[in-house]
């Protein structure tokens, strides 16, 4: 997943998948940013917790 702007910790996310079959592409996936690492100056990696919903 790539973000064009920085994402704050504890931000809630609503996501859709692309390049998957129709059953998955129409479903929403939810998660929260729970941490970040700054391994180099140009790239910040966000750690996500995905929430299982039925």
Secondary structure, DSSP 8 states (H G I E B T S, - for coil): ---SS---TT-EEEE---SS-HHHHTS-EEEEEEEEEEEETTEEEEEEEEE---
